[in-house]
Amino acid sequence: MVLAVLTAQPAHGYEVIRRLASASGGVFDLPEGTVYPALHRLEKAGLLSSRWEVVEGRRRRVYQVTVSGTARLRDRRAAWRAFAGAVDAVLSPGAPA
């Protein structure tokens, strides 16, 4: 989900948190202690890159999706669609697929 919210435009960590909450209608209102470690892991894995910028007078690390991150997101979306379709098929037997 972090990769997805950064696809449209790079952002700093707090903005990532805000986008996740907004896009999910508040369901994914995640604490900083969850999101920042995820950003660091994704960067270490080469799925994100980052740079320092001054935003509203404050120095912040801004993250963006790499080419590898875009490919991983594409793969994860396909896997999610397959999984969600299978769950839906079990929960709604007889409904059109």
N, C-alpha and C positions, 0 to 999 in steps of 0.2 A: 504494500500500500504506500510505503514511503516513496518508492520509485515512481509510482503512478502520480502522486501529487507533485513530484518534482519534474515530471515530463513536460508540462506546459511551460514552466519557467523556473529558473533557479531560485532558491530561497534560503534564508537562515533558519536555524533550528526552531525558533519559536513560531515562525511563519509555517513551517512544516506541521507543527502541532495544530495550529489554527486551521490550516487547510484540511487536515484529517478530520477534525471535529466538524467543520462546516460541511464537507462533502458527505459525511455520514449522518448528518442531522443530529450531531452531538453524541452518537453512540460511541465513537472512537475519540473521546476527550482524554487523551493519554497524558500521563505525567512526563515531565522533562526527563526523569530518571529512566524512562522506557525509551524515549525517542532518541536522545543524544547517543546512548550506546549503540543503538541500531544504525544511526548515521555513521558512526565511527567504524562499525563492522562492515557496512556496505562500501565505505571508502577503502578500507583495508583490502576488501575483496576485489577492488577495481571496478565496482559497479557505480560508484559516485566519484566525482572529483570535487575539490573545494578550493576556495581562495578567500582571503581576507578583504572585506570592504567596509567602508564607513557608511552606515545606514542611520539616518536621523541623528547624526553626531556621535554614534556609538560604533565601535569596531566590532564587526560580527563576521563569523565564518559563513560563507554562502556556498551551498552545495548544488551540484548539477549532475544530471544523469550522464554517464559515459555511453559509448557505443555498446560496450559489453552489458551495461545496465539496461539499455533499451532492448537488447536481445533477450536478456533474462526476464524482463517484464513481459515480453511477448510470450515466452515459454510459460511463465507462471499464469498468465491470463488464460491460455489454452488449457492448462491443467485445471485451473479453477472452474472453467466452463464445463469441462468433462465431469469433474467431481460434483458440482452443483446440479448438473443434469441427472447424474446417477442418484443423488439424494432425492431430488424432486420425483424421479420415477418410483422410488420406494415409498415416499410419503404420499404420493398421489397415484396409486395404481389405477389403471384404466384411463387416465387422462392422456390426451394426445401429447406426444413428446415434443 
